[in-house]
Structures are given as structure tokens and as C-alpha cells.
Amino acid sequence: MADKHMRALQYDSFGGGAAALKHVEVPIPKPSKGELLLKLEATSINPVDWKIQKGMLRPLFPRKFPWIPATDVAGEVIDVGPGVNNFKVGDKVVSMLDVFKGGGLSEYAVGSQKLTVLRPPEVSAAEGAGLPVAGLTALQALTYHGGITLDKTGPTTNVLITAASGGVGQYAVQLAKLGNIHVTATCGERNIDLVKSLGADEVIDYKTPQGAALKSPSDKKYDVVVHCATPIPWSTFEPNLGPNGKVIDITPNASAFWTAVVKKVTCSKKKLVPSLLIPKAENLEYLVGLVKEGKLKTVIDSKYPLSEGEEAWAKSIDGHATGKIIVEP
Ligand SMILES: NC(=O)c1ccc[n+]([C@@H]2O[C@H](COP(=O)([O-])OP(=O)(O)OC[C@H]3O[C@@H](n4cnc5c(N)ncnc54)[C@H](OP(=O)(O)O)[C@@H]3O)[C@@H](O)[C@H]2O)c1
């Protein structure tokens, strides 16, 4: 395996968008201690992947060039490093690759056993590959930060999910509906029926005045907002929140961080909580289990072969995906 090569897409410097991705042949990586070598069947692209290319996460990512982007993959274990006990050659898995290493836009990648879970036959590679970043972010925003119980035992809660047609939003709507939740969602007009079909109780077009103001059609005040769209000022959220309303902001800008601090130090009952994904295998296992049981699905925007991976990249940068963009080697 060590002498063999694989096809991959990589870039050599910051910037340049899809045109800067180069098709290359590079050595197949070797699994180190605790790692698995995966033959990839599907990779999903997240906005963070091209934000890294733009240099928006400098100096953390990437640590070196050339860089093979993307972390969310599904595939088959074809080799294991020392100390791997929970997986064997032939296992089908979903994995979130090390964010400091990337490697997903390729035919093979190494993933840590700590962030890999088994993928049952009911979960396709594409559905599984959609889950790591987007699914975990939706789950953690609702549960850890929003304090929502994802079964029918919790109190009735009013939740707003913005950009409900996107990779994160589509999972957030479906997960919220596992709980005792009234979901209001925003999306573009063309996706209203889809978002309703995912379970949203009320859907508003973000391009209308009501949508821009985030107003619930039934005059509900939100207990929790999972904010997945581009930054919106606190003054827009505030009048729509219940007395203890919380905005879980997965796209916080400097102003949002400032609002979060001010709300905290003034002991405000209404809060803004910037949310950053914490990769956890037990959460990923939970999501894969929900897909297996038919309680969660991955809405797939489009699939591209690796040979056309730059088109998938451009589609994600364009910002109008409905669900997840998948690349298949
Ligand atoms: N904090 C974290 O840990 C974390 C984790 C994951 C993602 N994120 C961030 O969260 C954001 C969303 O990620 P994603 O993967 O869901 O993105 P995405 O899939 O690219 O989202 C695209 C969707 O958003 C819709 N949209 C765009 N602007 C909107 C608006 N103002 N109101 C309502 N809908 C809108 C688009 O609808 P139209 O096509 O109709 O415009 C499109 O369907 C990104 O900025 C990403 O970087 C953060």
C-alpha cells in the first residue's frame, strides 16, 4: 500500500477558490497508532473547508501546504495502525478526519479510531458522509447549548432555525422535531416545501420583510434560535425572543461575540451563545443510529465524482446548496 498512489484534489496556497484546486497523484497515506486507512466512498463539503482556503481560519488552518481539504467521509477500512481494537479491515464507517490534517478530497484517507463510527448497511455512504460537521453542529446547538431534549418528554419549546435548507439547518429541523418542539424555519422560497417536509411547523421566506425580521407567522416568541445564516444584528433577534430566549449562533461575527459578553456580564435573561462544533464520536454514533432507524435523513443537494470535485467546491462557495454536497471518488 505504501508504494501506491491515489488521486486527490489539493491546493498550494491561500485563495483562488475552485480554480486553485489541482488534481494530483500522491502516495496513499499510512495509518499511524490509533488510525485507520479508509478507502473513501463519499466525502461531504462544508463551508468551513473553503473558508480555510480563503485564509479565514489563519493561523490555525491549514498548518502546511499542499493541503487536501475536507474532513467528512464515509468509506471502508482497508488497513489499521497499531493499537486499533474497535475496527477491522472490511468495516464500513463514517469518520470525521483530523481537522488539522484534512485529506477528504481523495481516494483514501486516514482517520482516527476516536472519531470513526461503524456504518450499518441501511446508511448509504453519501448519507453518512453528510453527518459529521453539519449533523454534530445541529445536534450540539440544540442539545448542549439550547438545552433541548430530543424526545417527547421535554417541555414544549419554540425554536427558530435559520437557513433551514442548508447542510446544518436541514439536520437541525429534523432533530428538533424529535423533541417536543414547535419549529419555525427560514429558507428561500424555492425550499419552503422541502423544509416543511422535514417537519418544520412554520416556514418563512428569508427574502420577505417578515422573514428578514424573523417574525413567527403565529406570533410565537422563540425560546431557542439556532442561527445558521449569515450574521444578523441582535436588535433583529431580541424582539422575537421569549423572556429567557437564547440565540445559539453558529456563524458568530465580532459583534455577536461582543453581544454574548455583554449579555453575560449584565446577567441578561436573553442570551447569545456562540457555538463551535466539538467533534464527539458518541454524538456521531447517535446520528448514524437515527439515520439507520429512519428518523433522520441527509438531504443531498448534489453528487460529483472526484474528477469534478472543483465543481462541488464552487457550488459550496456559491452558498445556495439545499442540503449536502457530496464528492464520490
Ligand atoms: N460554528 C460551527 O461549529 C459551524 C459548524 C458548521 C457550519 N458552520 C457555519 O454555519 C453556516 C451554515 O453552514 P451550512 O453547511 O448549513 O451552509 P450551506 O449548506 O452552504 O447553506 C446554504 C443554504 O443557506 C440558505 N441561506 C443562505 N442565506 C440565508 C438566509 N439569510 N436566511 C435563510 N437561509 C439562507 C441558502 O438558501 P438559498 O439558496 O435559498 O439562498 C442555502 O440553502 C456556514 O457559515 C458555516 O461555516 C459553523
The ligand as a MOL file (V3000), in Angstrom:
LIG
                    3D

  0  0  0     0  0            999 V3000
M  V30 BEGIN CTAB
M  V30 COUNTS 48 52 0 0 0
M  V30 BEGIN ATOM
M  V30 1 N -19.8290 27.0740 14.4480 0
M  V30 2 C -19.6150 25.8890 13.9000 0
M  V30 3 O -19.0180 24.9840 14.5200 0
M  V30 4 C -20.1260 25.6490 12.4970 0
M  V30 5 C -20.2660 24.3320 12.0340 0
M  V30 6 C -20.8200 24.1310 10.7770 0
M  V30 7 C -21.1540 25.2160 9.9760 0
M  V30 8 N -20.9250 26.4810 10.4510 0 CHG=1
M  V30 9 C -21.2870 27.6320 9.6000 0
M  V30 10 O -22.7160 27.6750 9.5200 0
M  V30 11 C -23.0950 28.2280 8.2680 0
M  V30 12 C -24.1160 27.3110 7.6190 0
M  V30 13 O -23.4760 26.1120 7.2280 0
M  V30 14 P -24.1950 25.1300 6.1930 0
M  V30 15 O -23.3020 23.9770 5.9840 0
M  V30 16 O -25.5990 24.8980 6.6130 0 CHG=-1
M  V30 17 O -24.1980 26.0920 4.8940 0
M  V30 18 P -24.8230 25.8500 3.4710 0
M  V30 19 O -25.2760 24.4360 3.3370 0
M  V30 20 O -23.8640 26.3690 2.4660 0
M  V30 21 O -26.1120 26.8140 3.4790 0
M  V30 22 C -26.7080 27.1220 2.2760 0
M  V30 23 C -28.2010 27.3550 2.4750 0
M  V30 24 O -28.4180 28.5140 3.2950 0
M  V30 25 C -29.5470 29.2300 2.7780 0
M  V30 26 N -29.4150 30.6180 3.1790 0
M  V30 27 C -28.4120 31.4740 2.8860 0
M  V30 28 N -28.6170 32.6790 3.4730 0
M  V30 29 C -29.7900 32.5780 4.1470 0
M  V30 30 C -30.5490 33.4730 4.9600 0
M  V30 31 N -30.1230 34.7250 5.2030 0
M  V30 32 N -31.6780 33.0330 5.5220 0
M  V30 33 C -32.1230 31.7680 5.2980 0
M  V30 34 N -31.4490 30.8640 4.5280 0
M  V30 35 C -30.3000 31.2710 3.9670 0
M  V30 36 C -29.4360 29.0460 1.2840 0
M  V30 37 O -30.7050 29.2380 0.7140 0
M  V30 38 P -30.8660 29.9720 -0.7390 0
M  V30 39 O -30.1090 29.1490 -1.7010 0
M  V30 40 O -32.3320 29.9850 -0.9590 0
M  V30 41 O -30.2670 31.3570 -0.5770 0
M  V30 42 C -28.9260 27.6090 1.1550 0
M  V30 43 O -29.9740 26.6640 1.0270 0
M  V30 44 C -21.8120 28.4360 7.4660 0
M  V30 45 O -21.4020 29.7840 7.5900 0
M  V30 46 C -20.8130 27.5230 8.1710 0
M  V30 47 O -19.4790 27.9370 8.0090 0
M  V30 48 C -20.4370 26.7180 11.6800 0
M  V30 END ATOM
M  V30 BEGIN BOND
M  V30 1 1 1 2
M  V30 2 2 2 3
M  V30 3 1 2 4
M  V30 4 1 4 5
M  V30 5 2 4 48
M  V30 6 2 5 6
M  V30 7 1 6 7
M  V30 8 2 7 8
M  V30 9 1 8 9
M  V30 10 1 8 48
M  V30 11 1 9 10
M  V30 12 1 9 46
M  V30 13 1 10 11
M  V30 14 1 11 12
M  V30 15 1 11 44
M  V30 16 1 12 13
M  V30 17 1 13 14
M  V30 18 2 14 15
M  V30 19 1 14 16
M  V30 20 1 14 17
M  V30 21 1 17 18
M  V30 22 2 18 19
M  V30 23 1 18 20
M  V30 24 1 18 21
M  V30 25 1 21 22
M  V30 26 1 22 23
M  V30 27 1 23 24
M  V30 28 1 23 42
M  V30 29 1 24 25
M  V30 30 1 25 26
M  V30 31 1 25 36
M  V30 32 1 26 27
M  V30 33 1 26 35
M  V30 34 2 27 28
M  V30 35 1 28 29
M  V30 36 1 29 30
M  V30 37 2 29 35
M  V30 38 1 30 31
M  V30 39 2 30 32
M  V30 40 1 32 33
M  V30 41 2 33 34
M  V30 42 1 34 35
M  V30 43 1 36 37
M  V30 44 1 36 42
M  V30 45 1 37 38
M  V30 46 2 38 39
M  V30 47 1 38 40
M  V30 48 1 38 41
M  V30 49 1 42 43
M  V30 50 1 44 45
M  V30 51 1 44 46
M  V30 52 1 46 47
M  V30 END BOND
M  V30 END CTAB
M  END
